[in-house]
């Protein structure tokens, strides 16, 4: 049976809450979502547009150019 997509990313939200309760959220993110969508991907969840990355270049470049803006 295929998973049904719910509006506003609620399907992903419920999976995230379950993973958080089971203390498996980082593993869920790395193993499932990044494997499915690649090292960098965008999503809408809870009405927010978010870009997620685990690519070191995508993380290092903004920090190197705007270091003073990161706490």
CHARMM-style PDB file with segment names, atoms N, HN, CA, C and O in Angstrom:
ATOM      1  N   UNK     1       0.839  -1.179   0.000  1.00  0.00      PROA
ATOM      2  CA  UNK     1       0.000   0.000   0.000  1.00  0.00      PROA
ATOM      3  C   UNK     1       0.886   1.245   0.000  1.00  0.00      PROA
ATOM      4  O   UNK     1       1.832   1.329   0.783  1.00  0.00      PROA
ATOM      5  N   UNK     2       0.596   2.192  -0.852  1.00  0.00      PROA
ATOM      6  HN  UNK     2      -0.172   2.123  -1.488  1.00  0.00      PROA
ATOM      7  CA  UNK     2       1.357   3.434  -0.935  1.00  0.00      PROA
ATOM      8  C   UNK     2       0.967   4.389   0.178  1.00  0.00      PROA
ATOM      9  O   UNK     2      -0.184   4.441   0.610  1.00  0.00      PROA
ATOM     10  N   UNK     3       1.979   5.156   0.639  1.00  0.00      PROA
ATOM     11  HN  UNK     3       2.915   5.114   0.288  1.00  0.00      PROA
ATOM     12  CA  UNK     3       1.701   6.195   1.623  1.00  0.00      PROA
ATOM     13  C   UNK     3       0.952   7.332   0.951  1.00  0.00      PROA
ATOM     14  O   UNK     3       1.297   7.738  -0.159  1.00  0.00      PROA
ATOM     15  N   UNK     4      -0.051   7.835   1.607  1.00  0.00      PROA
ATOM     16  HN  UNK     4      -0.331   7.506   2.509  1.00  0.00      PROA
ATOM     17  CA  UNK     4      -0.838   8.939   1.081  1.00  0.00      PROA
ATOM     18  C   UNK     4      -0.238  10.252   1.570  1.00  0.00      PROA
ATOM     19  O   UNK     4       0.028  10.413   2.762  1.00  0.00      PROA
ATOM     20  N   UNK     5      -0.026  11.187   0.652  1.00  0.00      PROA
ATOM     21  HN  UNK     5      -0.242  11.056  -0.315  1.00  0.00      PROA
ATOM     22  CA  UNK     5       0.505  12.486   1.018  1.00  0.00      PROA
ATOM     23  C   UNK     5      -0.615  13.361   1.557  1.00  0.00      PROA
ATOM     24  O   UNK     5      -1.682  13.467   0.952  1.00  0.00      PROA
ATOM     25  N   UNK     6      -0.365  13.975   2.680  1.00  0.00      PROA
ATOM     26  HN  UNK     6       0.501  13.889   3.171  1.00  0.00      PROA
ATOM     27  CA  UNK     6      -1.342  14.859   3.295  1.00  0.00      PROA
ATOM     28  C   UNK     6      -0.952  16.311   3.028  1.00  0.00      PROA
ATOM     29  O   UNK     6       0.224  16.594   2.801  1.00  0.00      PROA
ATOM     30  N   UNK     7      -1.911  17.236   3.048  1.00  0.00      PROA
ATOM     31  HN  UNK     7      -2.866  17.006   3.232  1.00  0.00      PROA
ATOM     32  CA  UNK     7      -1.581  18.643   2.797  1.00  0.00      PROA
ATOM     33  C   UNK     7      -0.694  19.233   3.893  1.00  0.00      PROA
ATOM     34  O   UNK     7      -0.674  18.749   5.025  1.00  0.00      PROA
ATOM     35  N   UNK     8       0.039  20.288   3.532  1.00  0.00      PROA
ATOM     36  HN  UNK     8       0.022  20.681   2.613  1.00  0.00      PROA
ATOM     37  CA  UNK     8       0.901  21.041   4.448  1.00  0.00      PROA
ATOM     38  C   UNK     8       2.027  20.194   5.050  1.00  0.00      PROA
ATOM     39  O   UNK     8       2.592  20.563   6.079  1.00  0.00      PROA
ATOM     40  N   UNK     9       2.354  19.074   4.423  1.00  0.00      PROA
ATOM     41  HN  UNK     9       1.895  18.774   3.587  1.00  0.00      PROA
ATOM     42  CA  UNK     9       3.431  18.233   4.935  1.00  0.00      PROA
ATOM     43  C   UNK     9       3.073  17.490   6.212  1.00  0.00      PROA
ATOM     44  O   UNK     9       3.959  17.080   6.962  1.00  0.00      PROA
ATOM     45  N   UNK    10       1.772  17.312   6.465  1.00  0.00      PROA
ATOM     46  HN  UNK    10       1.052  17.645   5.856  1.00  0.00      PROA
ATOM     47  CA  UNK    10       1.351  16.651   7.706  1.00  0.00      PROA
ATOM     48  C   UNK    10       1.811  15.204   7.775  1.00  0.00      PROA
ATOM     49  O   UNK    10       2.049  14.682   8.864  1.00  0.00      PROA
ATOM     50  N   UNK    11       1.937  14.550   6.630  1.00  0.00      PROA
ATOM     51  HN  UNK    11       1.743  14.974   5.745  1.00  0.00      PROA
ATOM     52  CA  UNK    11       2.421  13.173   6.632  1.00  0.00      PROA
ATOM     53  C   UNK    11       3.846  13.123   7.166  1.00  0.00      PROA
ATOM     54  O   UNK    11       4.174  12.252   7.971  1.00  0.00      PROA
ATOM     55  N   UNK    12       4.685  14.039   6.731  1.00  0.00      PROA
ATOM     56  HN  UNK    12       4.418  14.746   6.077  1.00  0.00      PROA
ATOM     57  CA  UNK    12       6.063  14.088   7.218  1.00  0.00      PROA
ATOM     58  C   UNK    12       6.103  14.552   8.672  1.00  0.00      PROA
ATOM     59  O   UNK    12       6.930  14.081   9.453  1.00  0.00      PROA
ATOM     60  N   UNK    13       5.221  15.465   9.034  1.00  0.00      PROA
ATOM     61  HN  UNK    13       4.549  15.847   8.400  1.00  0.00      PROA
ATOM     62  CA  UNK    13       5.172  15.969  10.398  1.00  0.00      PROA
ATOM     63  C   UNK    13       4.868  14.846  11.384  1.00  0.00      PROA
ATOM     64  O   UNK    13       5.505  14.753  12.433  1.00  0.00      PROA
ATOM     65  N   UNK    14       3.898  13.994  11.055  1.00  0.00      PROA
ATOM     66  HN  UNK    14       3.380  14.070  10.203  1.00  0.00      PROA
ATOM     67  CA  UNK    14       3.564  12.898  11.969  1.00  0.00      PROA
ATOM     68  C   UNK    14       4.713  11.899  12.070  1.00  0.00      PROA
ATOM     69  O   UNK    14       4.978  11.366  13.147  1.00  0.00      PROA
ATOM     70  N   UNK    15       5.398  11.642  10.950  1.00  0.00      PROA
ATOM     71  HN  UNK    15       5.183  12.076  10.074  1.00  0.00      PROA
ATOM     72  CA  UNK    15       6.577  10.768  10.994  1.00  0.00      PROA
ATOM     73  C   UNK    15       7.677  11.377  11.860  1.00  0.00      PROA
ATOM     74  O   UNK    15       8.351  10.674  12.613  1.00  0.00      PROA
ATOM     75  N   UNK    16       7.847  12.688  11.744  1.00  0.00      PROA
ATOM     76  HN  UNK    16       7.299  13.259  11.133  1.00  0.00      PROA
ATOM     77  CA  UNK    16       8.871  13.382  12.528  1.00  0.00      PROA
ATOM     78  C   UNK    16       8.559  13.309  14.017  1.00  0.00      PROA
ATOM     79  O   UNK    16       9.454  13.051  14.822  1.00  0.00      PROA
ATOM     80  N   UNK    17       7.306  13.530  14.392  1.00  0.00      PROA
ATOM     81  HN  UNK    17       6.579  13.739  13.738  1.00  0.00      PROA
ATOM     82  CA  UNK    17       6.924  13.442  15.803  1.00  0.00      PROA
ATOM     83  C   UNK    17       7.172  12.042  16.359  1.00  0.00      PROA
ATOM     84  O   UNK    17       7.662  11.886  17.477  1.00  0.00      PROA
ATOM     85  N   UNK    18       6.830  11.035  15.575  1.00  0.00      PROA
ATOM     86  HN  UNK    18       6.431  11.161  14.667  1.00  0.00      PROA
ATOM     87  CA  UNK    18       7.044   9.651  16.017  1.00  0.00      PROA
ATOM     88  C   UNK    18       8.534   9.376  16.193  1.00  0.00      PROA
ATOM     89  O   UNK    18       8.935   8.771  17.188  1.00  0.00      PROA
ATOM     90  N   UNK    19       9.354   9.808  15.248  1.00  0.00      PROA
ATOM     91  HN  UNK    19       9.028  10.299  14.440  1.00  0.00      PROA
ATOM     92  CA  UNK    19      10.796   9.609  15.344  1.00  0.00      PROA
ATOM     93  C   UNK    19      11.373  10.363  16.540  1.00  0.00      PROA
ATOM     94  O   UNK    19      12.273   9.862  17.215  1.00  0.00      PROA
ATOM     95  N   UNK    20      10.864  11.552  16.801  1.00  0.00      PROA
ATOM     96  HN  UNK    20      10.133  11.958  16.252  1.00  0.00      PROA
ATOM     97  CA  UNK    20      11.334  12.336  17.949  1.00  0.00      PROA
ATOM     98  C   UNK    20      10.995  11.635  19.259  1.00  0.00      PROA
ATOM     99  O   UNK    20      11.827  11.572  20.165  1.00  0.00      PROA
ATOM    100  N   UNK    21       9.785  11.110  19.361  1.00  0.00      PROA
ATOM    101  HN  UNK    21       9.110  11.161  18.626  1.00  0.00      PROA
ATOM    102  CA  UNK    21       9.390  10.370  20.574  1.00  0.00      PROA
ATOM    103  C   UNK    21      10.283   9.161  20.792  1.00  0.00      PROA
ATOM    104  O   UNK    21      10.618   8.829  21.930  1.00  0.00      PROA
ATOM    105  N   UNK    22      10.669   8.503  19.710  1.00  0.00      PROA
ATOM    106  HN  UNK    22      10.397   8.772  18.786  1.00  0.00      PROA
ATOM    107  CA  UNK    22      11.511   7.305  19.797  1.00  0.00      PROA
ATOM    108  C   UNK    22      13.001   7.647  19.791  1.00  0.00      PROA
ATOM    109  O   UNK    22      13.848   6.753  19.782  1.00  0.00      PROA
ATOM    110  N   UNK    23      13.313   8.936  19.797  1.00  0.00      PROA
ATOM    111  HN  UNK    23      12.625   9.661  19.804  1.00  0.00      PROA
ATOM    112  CA  UNK    23      14.694   9.438  19.777  1.00  0.00      PROA
ATOM    113  C   UNK    23      15.475   8.907  18.573  1.00  0.00      PROA
ATOM    114  O   UNK    23      16.637   8.518  18.690  1.00  0.00      PROA
ATOM    115  N   UNK    24      14.812   8.901  17.421  1.00  0.00      PROA
ATOM    116  HN  UNK    24      13.868   9.217  17.326  1.00  0.00      PROA
ATOM    117  CA  UNK    24      15.418   8.422  16.182  1.00  0.00      PROA
ATOM    118  C   UNK    24      15.399   9.479  15.087  1.00  0.00      PROA
ATOM    119  O   UNK    24      15.596   9.158  13.915  1.00  0.00      PROA
ATOM    120  N   UNK    25      15.165  10.735  15.452  1.00  0.00      PROA
ATOM    121  HN  UNK    25      15.005  10.996  16.404  1.00  0.00      PROA
ATOM    122  CA  UNK    25      14.995  11.768  14.432  1.00  0.00      PROA
ATOM    123  C   UNK    25      16.218  11.949  13.542  1.00  0.00      PROA
ATOM    124  O   UNK    25      16.053  11.959  12.322  1.00  0.00      PROA
ATOM    125  N   UNK    26      17.439  12.094  14.070  1.00  0.00      PROA
ATOM    126  HN  UNK    26      17.572  12.086  15.061  1.00  0.00      PROA
ATOM    127  CA  UNK    26      18.577  12.263  13.147  1.00  0.00      PROA
ATOM    128  C   UNK    26      18.745  11.078  12.205  1.00  0.00      PROA
ATOM    129  O   UNK    26      19.066  11.259  11.030  1.00  0.00      PROA
ATOM    130  N   UNK    27      18.531   9.880  12.708  1.00  0.00      PROA
ATOM    131  HN  UNK    27      18.271   9.733  13.662  1.00  0.00      PROA
ATOM    132  CA  UNK    27      18.659   8.680  11.878  1.00  0.00      PROA
ATOM    133  C   UNK    27      17.598   8.682  10.789  1.00  0.00      PROA
ATOM    134  O   UNK    27      17.892   8.360   9.638  1.00  0.00      PROA
ATOM    135  N   UNK    28      16.370   9.041  11.137  1.00  0.00      PROA
ATOM    136  HN  UNK    28      16.131   9.303  12.072  1.00  0.00      PROA
ATOM    137  CA  UNK    28      15.284   9.100  10.153  1.00  0.00      PROA
ATOM    138  C   UNK    28      15.638  10.097   9.060  1.00  0.00      PROA
ATOM    139  O   UNK    28      15.463   9.812   7.875  1.00  0.00      PROA
ATOM    140  N   UNK    29      16.129  11.247   9.448  1.00  0.00      PROA
ATOM    141  HN  UNK    29      16.272  11.478  10.411  1.00  0.00      PROA
ATOM    142  CA  UNK    29      16.473  12.284   8.483  1.00  0.00      PROA
ATOM    143  C   UNK    29      17.591  11.827   7.557  1.00  0.00      PROA
ATOM    144  O   UNK    29      17.476  11.957   6.338  1.00  0.00      PROA
ATOM    145  N   UNK    30      18.652  11.303   8.110  1.00  0.00      PROA
ATOM    146  HN  UNK    30      18.745  11.197   9.100  1.00  0.00      PROA
ATOM    147  CA  UNK    30      19.794  10.906   7.290  1.00  0.00      PROA
ATOM    148  C   UNK    30      19.492   9.702   6.419  1.00  0.00      PROA
ATOM    149  O   UNK    30      19.788   9.704   5.224  1.00  0.00      PROA
ATOM    150  N   UNK    31      18.914   8.693   7.001  1.00  0.00      PROA
ATOM    151  HN  UNK    31      18.673   8.692   7.972  1.00  0.00      PROA
ATOM    152  CA  UNK    31      18.725   7.445   6.265  1.00  0.00      PROA
ATOM    153  C   UNK    31      17.580   7.502   5.278  1.00  0.00      PROA
ATOM    154  O   UNK    31      17.710   7.017   4.155  1.00  0.00      PROA
ATOM    155  N   UNK    32      16.471   8.078   5.669  1.00  0.00      PROA
ATOM    156  HN  UNK    32      16.365   8.472   6.582  1.00  0.00      PROA
ATOM    157  CA  UNK    32      15.290   8.022   4.808  1.00  0.00      PROA
ATOM    158  C   UNK    32      15.183   9.217   3.878  1.00  0.00      PROA
ATOM    159  O   UNK    32      15.131   9.049   2.659  1.00  0.00      PROA
ATOM    160  N   UNK    33      15.150  10.404   4.423  1.00  0.00      PROA
ATOM    161  HN  UNK    33      15.193  10.541   5.413  1.00  0.00      PROA
ATOM    162  CA  UNK    33      14.872  11.582   3.604  1.00  0.00      PROA
ATOM    163  C   UNK    33      16.024  11.948   2.688  1.00  0.00      PROA
ATOM    164  O   UNK    33      15.809  12.230   1.509  1.00  0.00      PROA
ATOM    165  N   UNK    34      17.253  11.948   3.214  1.00  0.00      PROA
ATOM    166  HN  UNK    34      17.428  11.719   4.171  1.00  0.00      PROA
ATOM    167  CA  UNK    34      18.381  12.291   2.352  1.00  0.00      PROA
ATOM    168  C   UNK    34      18.635  11.197   1.313  1.00  0.00      PROA
ATOM    169  O   UNK    34      19.046  11.494   0.191  1.00  0.00      PROA
ATOM    170  N   UNK    35      18.399   9.960   1.672  1.00  0.00      PROA
ATOM    171  HN  UNK    35      18.066   9.719   2.583  1.00  0.00      PROA
ATOM    172  CA  UNK    35      18.563   8.873   0.698  1.00  0.00      PROA
ATOM    173  C   UNK    35      17.544   9.028  -0.435  1.00  0.00      PROA
ATOM    174  O   UNK    35      17.857   8.777  -1.599  1.00  0.00      PROA
ATOM    175  N   UNK    36      16.350   9.435  -0.092  1.00  0.00      PROA
ATOM    176  HN  UNK    36      16.095   9.639   0.853  1.00  0.00      PROA
ATOM    177  CA  UNK    36      15.287   9.578  -1.082  1.00  0.00      PROA
ATOM    178  C   UNK    36      15.462  10.830  -1.939  1.00  0.00      PROA
ATOM    179  O   UNK    36      15.238  10.789  -3.149  1.00  0.00      PROA
ATOM    180  N   UNK    37      15.864  11.948  -1.317  1.00  0.00      PROA
ATOM    181  HN  UNK    37      16.047  11.982  -0.334  1.00  0.00      PROA
ATOM    182  CA  UNK    37      15.865  13.237  -2.012  1.00  0.00      PROA
ATOM    183  C   UNK    37      17.250  13.779  -2.357  1.00  0.00      PROA
ATOM    184  O   UNK    37      17.349  14.764  -3.089  1.00  0.00      PROA
ATOM    185  N   UNK    38      18.306  13.174  -1.860  1.00  0.00      PROA
ATOM    186  HN  UNK    38      18.225  12.374  -1.265  1.00  0.00      PROA
ATOM    187  CA  UNK    38      19.659  13.654  -2.147  1.00  0.00      PROA
ATOM    188  C   UNK    38      20.240  14.450  -0.989  1.00  0.00      PROA
ATOM    189  O   UNK    38      19.600  14.613   0.050  1.00  0.00      PROA
ATOM    190  N   UNK    39      21.460  14.944  -1.179  1.00  0.00      PROA
ATOM    191  HN  UNK    39      21.980  14.812  -2.023  1.00  0.00      PROA
ATOM    192  CA  UNK    39      22.158  15.652  -0.096  1.00  0.00      PROA
ATOM    193  C   UNK    39      21.513  16.989   0.254  1.00  0.00      PROA
ATOM    194  O   UNK    39      21.593  17.432   1.400  1.00  0.00      PROA
ATOM    195  N   UNK    40      20.877  17.631  -0.717  1.00  0.00      PROA
ATOM    196  HN  UNK    40      20.812  17.271  -1.647  1.00  0.00      PROA
ATOM    197  CA  UNK    40      20.209  18.912  -0.478  1.00  0.00      PROA
ATOM    198  C   UNK    40      18.832  18.868  -1.132  1.00  0.00      PROA
ATOM    199  O   UNK    40      18.700  18.531  -2.309  1.00  0.00      PROA
ATOM    200  N   UNK    41      17.825  19.210  -0.362  1.00  0.00      PROA
ATOM    201  HN  UNK    41      17.933  19.484   0.594  1.00  0.00      PROA
ATOM    202  CA  UNK    41      16.474  19.240  -0.911  1.00  0.00      PROA
ATOM    203  C   UNK    41      15.632  20.273  -0.171  1.00  0.00      PROA
ATOM    204  O   UNK    41      15.972  20.690   0.936  1.00  0.00      PROA
ATOM    205  N   UNK    42      14.546  20.673  -0.785  1.00  0.00      PROA
ATOM    206  HN  UNK    42      14.269  20.334  -1.684  1.00  0.00      PROA
ATOM    207  CA  UNK    42      13.635  21.653  -0.198  1.00  0.00      PROA
ATOM    208  C   UNK    42      12.309  20.979   0.097  1.00  0.00      PROA
ATOM    209  O   UNK    42      11.936  19.995  -0.541  1.00  0.00      PROA
ATOM    210  N   UNK    43      11.605  21.527   1.074  1.00  0.00      PROA
ATOM    211  HN  UNK    43      11.907  22.327   1.593  1.00  0.00      PROA
ATOM    212  CA  UNK    43      10.311  20.961   1.436  1.00  0.00      PROA
ATOM    213  C   UNK    43       9.407  22.034   2.017  1.00  0.00      PROA
ATOM    214  O   UNK    43       9.870  23.055   2.525  1.00  0.00      PROA
ATOM    215  N   UNK    44       8.120  21.782   1.930  1.00  0.00      PROA
ATOM    216  HN  UNK    44       7.744  20.953   1.517  1.00  0.00      PROA
ATOM    217  CA  UNK    44       7.130  22.561   2.658  1.00  0.00      PROA
ATOM    218  C   UNK    44       6.657  21.684   3.800  1.00  0.00      PROA
ATOM    219  O   UNK    44       6.251  20.544   3.577  1.00  0.00      PROA
ATOM    220  N   UNK    45       6.703  22.191   5.006  1.00  0.00      PROA
ATOM    221  HN  UNK    45       7.033  23.117   5.188  1.00  0.00      PROA
ATOM    222  CA  UNK    45       6.215  21.439   6.162  1.00  0.00      PROA
ATOM    223  C   UNK    45       5.599  22.432   7.130  1.00  0.00      PROA
ATOM    224  O   UNK    45       6.248  23.394   7.542  1.00  0.00      PROA
ATOM    225  N   UNK    46       4.377  22.204   7.484  1.00  0.00      PROA
ATOM    226  HN  UNK    46       3.850  21.422   7.150  1.00  0.00      PROA
ATOM    227  CA  UNK    46       3.688  23.100   8.399  1.00  0.00      PROA
ATOM    228  C   UNK    46       3.549  24.509   7.848  1.00  0.00      PROA
ATOM    229  O   UNK    46       3.480  25.475   8.608  1.00  0.00      PROA
ATOM    230  N   UNK    47       3.508  24.624   6.530  1.00  0.00      PROA
ATOM    231  HN  UNK    47       3.565  23.840   5.913  1.00  0.00      PROA
ATOM    232  CA  UNK    47       3.377  25.919   5.893  1.00  0.00      PROA
ATOM    233  C   UNK    47       4.684  26.678   5.725  1.00  0.00      PROA
ATOM    234  O   UNK    47       4.679  27.799   5.216  1.00  0.00      PROA
ATOM    235  N   UNK    48       5.808  26.092   6.142  1.00  0.00      PROA
ATOM    236  HN  UNK    48       5.813  25.181   6.555  1.00  0.00      PROA
ATOM    237  CA  UNK    48       7.117  26.728   6.018  1.00  0.00      PROA
ATOM    238  C   UNK    48       7.931  26.072   4.914  1.00  0.00      PROA
ATOM    239  O   UNK    48       7.934  24.849   4.782  1.00  0.00      PROA
ATOM    240  N   UNK    49       8.615  26.878   4.130  1.00  0.00      PROA
ATOM    241  HN  UNK    49       8.612  27.872   4.237  1.00  0.00      PROA
ATOM    242  CA  UNK    49       9.530  26.383   3.109  1.00  0.00      PROA
ATOM    243  C   UNK    49      10.908  26.260   3.743  1.00  0.00      PROA
ATOM    244  O   UNK    49      11.426  27.228   4.299  1.00  0.00      PROA
ATOM    245  N   UNK    50      11.498  25.081   3.664  1.00  0.00      PROA
ATOM    246  HN  UNK    50      11.076  24.295   3.213  1.00  0.00      PROA
ATOM    247  CA  UNK    50      12.782  24.817   4.296  1.00  0.00      PROA
ATOM    248  C   UNK    50      13.706  24.113   3.318  1.00  0.00      PROA
ATOM    249  O   UNK    50      13.267  23.274   2.532  1.00  0.00      PROA
ATOM    250  N   UNK    51      14.981  24.455   3.366  1.00  0.00      PROA
ATOM    251  HN  UNK    51      15.338  25.138   4.004  1.00  0.00      PROA
ATOM    252  CA  UNK    51      16.001  23.762   2.594  1.00  0.00      PROA
ATOM    253  C   UNK    51      16.863  22.988   3.580  1.00  0.00      PROA
ATOM    254  O   UNK    51      17.389  23.560   4.535  1.00  0.00      PROA
ATOM    255  N   UNK    52      17.009  21.691   3.349  1.00  0.00      PROA
ATOM    256  HN  UNK    52      16.582  21.226   2.573  1.00  0.00      PROA
ATOM    257  CA  UNK    52      17.820  20.842   4.209  1.00  0.00      PROA
ATOM    258  C   UNK    52      19.031  20.359   3.428  1.00  0.00      PROA
ATOM    259  O   UNK    52      18.916  20.017   2.251  1.00  0.00      PROA
ATOM    260  N   UNK    53      20.184  20.331   4.071  1.00  0.00      PROA
ATOM    261  HN  UNK    53      20.277  20.609   5.027  1.00  0.00      PROA
ATOM    262  CA  UNK    53      21.391  19.865   3.404  1.00  0.00      PROA
ATOM    263  C   UNK    53      22.302  19.133   4.371  1.00  0.00      PROA
ATOM    264  O   UNK    53      22.327  19.416   5.568  1.00  0.00      PROA
ATOM    265  N   UNK    54      23.040  18.197   3.829  1.00  0.00      PROA
ATOM    266  HN  UNK    54      23.020  17.967   2.856  1.00  0.00      PROA
ATOM    267  CA  UNK    54      24.126  17.567   4.563  1.00  0.00      PROA
ATOM    268  C   UNK    54      25.410  17.642   3.739  1.00  0.00      PROA
ATOM    269  O   UNK    54      26.413  17.010   4.071  1.00  0.00      PROA
ATOM    270  N   UNK    55      25.363  18.422   2.665  1.00  0.00      PROA
ATOM    271  HN  UNK    55      24.549  18.936   2.395  1.00  0.00      PROA
ATOM    272  CA  UNK    55      26.520  18.641   1.809  1.00  0.00      PROA
ATOM    273  C   UNK    55      27.450  19.645   2.494  1.00  0.00      PROA
ATOM    274  O   UNK    55      27.043  20.781   2.736  1.00  0.00      PROA
ATOM    275  N   UNK    56      28.680  19.256   2.809  1.00  0.00      PROA
ATOM    276  HN  UNK    56      29.011  18.333   2.612  1.00  0.00      PROA
ATOM    277  CA  UNK    56      29.598  20.153   3.515  1.00  0.00      PROA
ATOM    278  C   UNK    56      29.839  21.477   2.789  1.00  0.00      PROA
ATOM    279  O   UNK    56      30.019  22.503   3.445  1.00  0.00      PROA
ATOM    280  N   UNK    57      29.846  21.482   1.458  1.00  0.00      PROA
ATOM    281  HN  UNK    57      29.700  20.649   0.925  1.00  0.00      PROA
ATOM    282  CA  UNK    57      30.062  22.713   0.703  1.00  0.00      PROA
ATOM    283  C   UNK    57      28.893  23.677   0.875  1.00  0.00      PROA
ATOM    284  O   UNK    57      29.095  24.890   0.938  1.00  0.00      PROA
ATOM    285  N   UNK    58      27.688  23.155   0.950  1.00  0.00      PROA
ATOM    286  HN  UNK    58      27.525  22.170   0.898  1.00  0.00      PROA
ATOM    287  CA  UNK    58      26.513  24.007   1.133  1.00  0.00      PROA
ATOM    288  C   UNK    58      26.443  24.591   2.545  1.00  0.00      PROA
ATOM    289  O   UNK    58      25.774  25.599   2.770  1.00  0.00      PROA
ATOM    290  N   UNK    59      27.120  23.972   3.470  1.00  0.00      PROA
ATOM    291  HN  UNK    59      27.664  23.154   3.287  1.00  0.00      PROA
ATOM    292  CA  UNK    59      27.159  24.468   4.839  1.00  0.00      PROA
ATOM    293  C   UNK    59      28.340  25.418   5.032  1.00  0.00      PROA
ATOM    294  O   UNK    59      28.193  26.466   5.661  1.00  0.00      PROA
ATOM    295  N   UNK    60      29.504  25.062   4.498  1.00  0.00      PROA
ATOM    296  HN  UNK    60      29.623  24.211   3.987  1.00  0.00      PROA
ATOM    297  CA  UNK    60      30.725  25.841   4.712  1.00  0.00      PROA
ATOM    298  C   UNK    60      30.718  27.184   3.987  1.00  0.00      PROA
ATOM    299  O   UNK    60      31.201  28.175   4.534  1.00  0.00      PROA
ATOM    300  N   UNK    61      30.194  27.235   2.799  1.00  0.00      PROA
ATOM    301  HN  UNK    61      29.801  26.429   2.355  1.00  0.00      PROA
ATOM    302  CA  UNK    61      30.259  28.470   2.008  1.00  0.00      PROA
ATOM    303  C   UNK    61      29.552  29.650   2.677  1.00  0.00      PROA
ATOM    304  O   UNK    61      30.169  30.706   2.817  1.00  0.00      PROA
ATOM    305  N   UNK    62      28.286  29.525   3.099  1.00  0.00      PROA
ATOM    306  HN  UNK    62      27.785  28.667   2.985  1.00  0.00      PROA
ATOM    307  CA  UNK    62      27.651  30.681   3.760  1.00  0.00      PROA
ATOM    308  C   UNK    62      28.360  31.067   5.062  1.00  0.00      PROA
ATOM    309  O   UNK    62      28.476  32.250   5.382  1.00  0.00      PROA
ATOM    310  N   UNK    63      28.826  30.082   5.798  1.00  0.00      PROA
ATOM    311  HN  UNK    63      28.732  29.121   5.538  1.00  0.00      PROA
ATOM    312  CA  UNK    63      29.517  30.391   7.051  1.00  0.00      PROA
ATOM    313  C   UNK    63      30.823  31.132   6.768  1.00  0.00      PROA
ATOM    314  O   UNK    63      31.157  32.080   7.480  1.00  0.00      PROA
ATOM    315  N   UNK    64      31.557  30.720   5.753  1.00  0.00      PROA
ATOM    316  HN  UNK    64      31.286  29.950   5.176  1.00  0.00      PROA
ATOM    317  CA  UNK    64      32.817  31.367   5.427  1.00  0.00      PROA
ATOM    318  C   UNK    64      32.598  32.799   4.945  1.00  0.00      PROA
ATOM    319  O   UNK    64      33.405  33.679   5.244  1.00  0.00      PROA
ATOM    320  N   UNK    65      31.539  33.037   4.217  1.00  0.00      PROA
ATOM    321  HN  UNK    65      30.884  32.321   3.974  1.00  0.00      PROA
ATOM    322  CA  UNK    65      31.295  34.371   3.660  1.00  0.00      PROA
ATOM    323  C   UNK    65      30.593  35.303   4.644  1.00  0.00      PROA
ATOM    324  O   UNK    65      30.756  36.520   4.570  1.00  0.00      PROA
ATOM    325  N   UNK    66      29.815  34.740   5.561  1.00  0.00      PROA
ATOM    326  HN  UNK    66      29.682  33.750   5.621  1.00  0.00      PROA
ATOM    327  CA  UNK    66      29.045  35.575   6.492  1.00  0.00      PROA
ATOM    328  C   UNK    66      29.228  35.103   7.923  1.00  0.00      PROA
ATOM    329  O   UNK    66      28.255  35.004   8.670  1.00  0.00      PROA
ATOM    330  N   UNK    67      30.462  34.810   8.316  1.00  0.00      PROA
ATOM    331  HN  UNK    67      31.253  34.891   7.709  1.00  0.00      PROA
ATOM    332  CA  UNK    67      30.744  34.207   9.617  1.00  0.00      PROA
ATOM    333  C   UNK    67      30.165  35.032  10.766  1.00  0.00      PROA
ATOM    334  O   UNK    67      29.632  34.464  11.719  1.00  0.00      PROA
ATOM    335  N   UNK    68      30.259  36.336  10.695  1.00  0.00      PROA
ATOM    336  HN  UNK    68      30.692  36.797   9.920  1.00  0.00      PROA
ATOM    337  CA  UNK    68      29.808  37.185  11.806  1.00  0.00      PROA
ATOM    338  C   UNK    68      28.300  37.116  12.042  1.00  0.00      PROA
ATOM    339  O   UNK    68      27.830  37.503  13.112  1.00  0.00      PROA
ATOM    340  N   UNK    69      27.535  36.633  11.065  1.00  0.00      PROA
ATOM    341  HN  UNK    69      27.917  36.319  10.195  1.00  0.00      PROA
ATOM    342  CA  UNK    69      26.079  36.537  11.219  1.00  0.00      PROA
ATOM    343  C   UNK    69      25.645  35.249  11.923  1.00  0.00      PROA
ATOM    344  O   UNK    69      24.481  35.110  12.299  1.00  0.00      PROA
ATOM    345  N   UNK    70      26.582  34.304  12.103  1.00  0.00      PROA
ATOM    346  HN  UNK    70      27.527  34.417  11.798  1.00  0.00      PROA
ATOM    347  CA  UNK    70      26.255  33.040  12.753  1.00  0.00      PROA
ATOM    348  C   UNK    70      26.760  33.073  14.184  1.00  0.00      PROA
ATOM    349  O   UNK    70      27.922  33.394  14.434  1.00  0.00      PROA
ATOM    350  N   UNK    71      25.875  32.737  15.133  1.00  0.00      PROA
ATOM    351  HN  UNK    71      24.931  32.476  14.930  1.00  0.00      PROA
ATOM    352  CA  UNK    71      26.253  32.761  16.537  1.00  0.00      PROA
ATOM    353  C   UNK    71      26.927  31.505  17.004  1.00  0.00      PROA
ATOM    354  OT1 UNK    71      27.296  31.400  18.173  1.00  0.00      PROA
TER     355      UNK     71
END
